[in-house]
Amino acid sequence: MNHLQPDELIAVKAVYDDIVSQDWFDQREEAKASFARYLVHTYSISAITSERFRKIVECSARTHYSRHW
């Protein structure tokens, strides 16, 4: 795995903060930790624009980390 540069970490953290603050996101700590690992892994595997990254991970988050109503 590549190490993220400080500016990349800031971008990933901004996406994380935005998505986990959504009403639909599961607020359990294990869901948040799993999502954080997913974000770092996903961002690390390829060069991707921040806008495209946000769209990709939100779609995945809605699928895997939505609250069960």
HUPEJO-V998381 format. One record per backbone hydrogen bond with DSSP energy under -0.5 kcal/mol. CO is the residue of the C=O (numbers start at 0). NH is the residue of the N-H. E is the energy in kcal/mol with one decimal. If there is no record, write none. Layout:
# HUPEJO-V998381
co-><CO;CO>
nh-><NH;NH>
e-><E;E>
This chain:
# HUPEJO-V998381
co-><4;4;5;6;7;8;9;10;11;12;13;14;15;16;18;21;23;27;27;28;29;30;31;32;33;34;35;36;37;38;39;40;42;48;49;50;51;52;53;54;55;56;57;58;59;60;64;66>
nh-><7;8;9;10;11;12;13;14;15;16;17;18;19;20;21;24;66;30;31;32;33;34;35;36;37;38;39;40;41;42;43;44;45;52;53;54;55;56;57;58;59;60;61;62;63;64;25;68>
e-><-0.6;-2.5;-2.2;-1.7;-2.6;-2.8;-2.1;-1.8;-2.7;-3.1;-2.1;-2.7;-2.9;-1.0;-1.6;-1.3;-3.1;-0.5;-2.0;-2.7;-2.1;-2.4;-2.3;-2.1;-2.3;-2.6;-2.2;-2.5;-3.0;-2.8;-2.0;-1.2;-0.6;-2.8;-2.2;-1.9;-2.5;-2.7;-2.1;-1.8;-1.9;-2.8;-2.6;-1.4;-2.8;-3.1;-3.4;-0.8>
